[in-house]
Amino acid sequence: METQAHPLEPFFQHELSAIFEGKLGINDPELTAYIARVLCNFSEEGSLFLARPSAGHPIEELIAMIRASDPVYGTAPSFDAERAMRKYIGDYALFVAGMVPEAIDSGNRGPQRHPSLGELIHAGKESYFVVSQFNVFEYKKEAPLFARLSEQFERYVLGLALVREELGKRLAMTPQFG
C-alpha cells in the first residue's frame, strides 16, 4: 500500500475510524486507511473522472467505465489495465454512493445520465471482486482488502454517508465570516 502523502489523510482516517468503529462496529485500520486515501484522491479538483488514455478526455458514465475495463471486448489493453480500471470503478462507486448522493439518479432523466444507487452498488461490488481476484505476485497482499470491500460494500457506503452527515453537522456549526 501507499504511504501517507496527502495532508487530509490523517483527518479522513480519524473521521472514518470514529464512525466505522463507533457506529458500525468495524475495526479495520487497513480498510479505513484505504478509504481515507480514496477520499483524498477524490478531494483533488478534476479527479472524479479518469482520463481515457487513448482519447485524453474523461470517462464520465459508469457504463463507459465498465466497457473501458474489459480487456477482451472493451478497450483495456491488458489485464493490469483491467485491474486498474476496476479499482477506480470500485473507488468511484464507493465515493459517489457514500459522499455525493446528489450525483445519483433519482429517476429524472436529463441530458447527463447519472447511475442509480443500485447500479453504483452493483458496479462497486463487482469491480472490487474483480480486483480481489488479482491475488498473485505484486497484488497478493492487497487482494484480501478488495475482497472485504466487495463483500461489505453497502456497509462501507453507509459508513461514508454517516461521515458525510457528521462533516455536514460540523460545517453547519462553523461560524461564517464575511
C-alpha positions as CSV (number, residue, x, y, z in Angstrom):
1,M,0.0,0.0,0.0
2,E,1.0,3.6,-0.5
3,T,2.4,5.8,2.3
4,Q,0.6,8.7,3.7
5,A,1.0,11.5,1.2
6,H,-2.0,13.8,1.4
7,P,-2.5,16.4,4.1
8,L,-6.1,15.5,4.6
9,E,-5.4,11.8,5.1
10,P,-5.0,11.9,8.9
11,F,-8.2,13.9,9.2
12,F,-10.2,11.4,7.0
13,Q,-8.7,8.4,8.8
14,H,-9.7,9.8,12.1
15,E,-13.3,10.6,10.9
16,L,-13.6,7.2,9.2
17,S,-12.3,5.3,12.3
18,A,-14.6,7.1,14.6
19,I,-17.7,6.4,12.5
20,F,-16.8,2.9,11.4
21,E,-15.8,1.7,14.9
22,G,-18.3,3.8,16.9
23,K,-21.4,3.3,14.8
24,L,-20.8,0.3,12.6
25,G,-18.6,-1.8,14.8
26,I,-15.9,-2.1,12.1
27,N,-12.3,-2.0,13.5
28,D,-10.2,-2.4,10.4
29,P,-7.3,0.1,10.2
30,E,-6.2,-1.2,6.8
31,L,-9.6,-0.6,5.4
32,T,-10.1,2.9,6.9
33,A,-6.6,3.9,5.7
34,Y,-7.5,2.8,2.2
35,I,-10.9,4.6,2.2
36,A,-9.1,7.7,3.6
37,R,-6.8,7.6,0.6
38,V,-9.9,7.2,-1.7
39,L,-11.4,10.4,-0.1
40,C,-8.1,12.2,-0.5
41,N,-7.8,11.2,-4.2
42,F,-11.3,12.4,-5.0
43,S,-10.9,15.6,-3.0
44,E,-8.5,16.9,-5.6
45,E,-10.0,19.1,-8.3
46,G,-10.7,17.3,-11.5
47,S,-10.1,13.9,-10.1
48,L,-13.6,12.4,-10.2
49,F,-13.2,11.0,-13.7
50,L,-10.2,9.2,-15.1
51,A,-8.9,10.4,-18.5
52,R,-9.2,7.9,-21.2
53,P,-5.5,7.2,-22.2
54,S,-6.2,6.9,-25.9
55,A,-8.5,9.9,-26.3
56,G,-7.3,12.0,-23.4
57,H,-10.9,13.0,-22.3
58,P,-12.5,11.8,-19.1
59,I,-14.9,8.8,-19.0
60,E,-17.9,10.2,-17.1
61,E,-20.5,7.5,-17.5
62,L,-20.5,4.3,-15.4
63,I,-21.3,2.0,-18.4
64,A,-18.3,3.6,-20.4
65,M,-16.0,3.0,-17.4
66,I,-17.1,-0.7,-17.3
67,R,-16.5,-1.0,-21.0
68,A,-13.1,0.5,-20.7
69,S,-12.2,-2.1,-18.1
70,D,-12.8,-5.1,-20.3
71,P,-9.6,-6.5,-21.9
72,V,-11.5,-8.9,-24.2
73,Y,-14.5,-7.0,-25.5
74,G,-13.7,-3.4,-24.3
75,T,-10.8,-1.1,-24.5
76,A,-8.5,-2.2,-21.7
77,P,-5.2,-3.0,-23.4
78,S,-4.1,-5.6,-20.7
79,F,-5.3,-7.4,-17.6
80,D,-3.2,-4.9,-15.5
81,A,-5.2,-2.1,-17.1
82,E,-8.4,-4.0,-16.3
83,R,-7.4,-4.2,-12.7
84,A,-6.5,-0.5,-12.5
85,M,-9.8,0.5,-14.1
86,R,-11.9,-1.9,-11.9
87,K,-10.1,-0.5,-8.8
88,Y,-11.0,3.0,-10.0
89,I,-14.7,2.0,-10.6
90,G,-14.9,0.5,-7.1
91,D,-13.4,3.6,-5.6
92,Y,-15.7,5.9,-7.7
93,A,-18.8,3.9,-6.8
94,L,-17.9,3.9,-3.1
95,F,-17.2,7.7,-3.1
96,V,-20.2,8.7,-5.1
97,A,-22.7,6.5,-3.3
98,G,-21.5,7.5,0.1
99,M,-20.3,11.1,-0.2
100,V,-22.1,12.6,-3.2
101,P,-25.7,11.2,-3.2
102,E,-26.9,14.2,-5.3
103,A,-24.9,12.6,-8.2
104,I,-27.2,9.5,-8.0
105,D,-30.0,9.2,-10.5
106,S,-33.3,10.0,-8.8
107,G,-35.4,8.9,-11.8
108,N,-35.2,12.3,-13.5
109,R,-33.7,11.7,-17.0
110,G,-31.8,14.8,-18.1
111,P,-29.1,15.2,-20.7
112,Q,-26.5,13.7,-18.3
113,R,-27.3,10.1,-17.3
114,H,-26.4,9.5,-13.6
115,P,-26.2,5.9,-12.3
116,S,-28.8,4.7,-9.8
117,L,-27.7,3.7,-6.3
118,G,-28.3,0.1,-7.3
119,E,-26.1,0.4,-10.4
120,L,-23.3,2.0,-8.3
121,I,-23.5,-0.7,-5.6
122,H,-23.5,-3.5,-8.3
123,A,-20.6,-1.9,-10.2
124,G,-18.6,-1.3,-7.0
125,K,-19.1,-4.7,-5.5
126,E,-18.3,-6.4,-8.9
127,S,-15.3,-4.2,-9.5
128,Y,-13.7,-4.8,-6.1
129,F,-14.4,-8.5,-6.5
130,V,-12.5,-8.5,-9.9
131,V,-9.6,-6.6,-8.2
132,S,-9.6,-9.2,-5.4
133,Q,-9.1,-12.0,-7.9
134,F,-5.8,-10.5,-8.9
135,N,-4.2,-12.3,-5.9
136,V,-0.8,-13.2,-7.1
137,F,2.6,-11.5,-7.4
138,E,2.6,-7.8,-6.5
139,Y,-1.2,-7.8,-5.9
140,K,-1.3,-10.7,-3.5
141,K,-1.1,-8.6,-0.3
142,E,-3.9,-6.2,-1.3
143,A,-6.3,-8.9,-2.6
144,P,-8.0,-9.6,0.8
145,L,-8.7,-5.9,1.3
146,F,-10.5,-5.7,-2.0
147,A,-12.4,-8.9,-1.1
148,R,-13.7,-7.2,2.1
149,L,-14.6,-4.1,0.1
150,S,-16.6,-6.2,-2.3
151,E,-18.3,-8.4,0.4
152,Q,-19.5,-5.5,2.6
153,F,-19.7,-2.7,0.0
154,E,-23.1,-1.5,1.2
155,R,-21.9,-1.2,4.8
156,Y,-18.9,1.0,3.7
157,V,-21.3,3.2,1.7
158,L,-23.4,3.6,4.8
159,G,-20.2,4.5,6.8
160,L,-19.3,7.1,4.2
161,A,-22.8,8.6,4.3
162,L,-22.5,8.8,8.1
163,V,-19.1,10.5,7.7
164,R,-20.7,13.0,5.3
165,E,-23.5,13.7,7.7
166,E,-21.1,14.3,10.6
167,L,-19.0,16.6,8.5
168,G,-22.1,18.5,7.4
169,K,-23.1,19.0,11.1
170,R,-19.7,20.4,11.8
171,L,-19.8,22.7,8.9
172,A,-23.2,24.0,10.0
173,M,-21.7,24.8,13.4
174,T,-18.7,26.7,12.0
175,P,-19.1,30.5,12.3
176,Q,-19.4,32.2,8.9
177,F,-17.3,35.3,8.4
178,G,-17.7,37.8,5.6
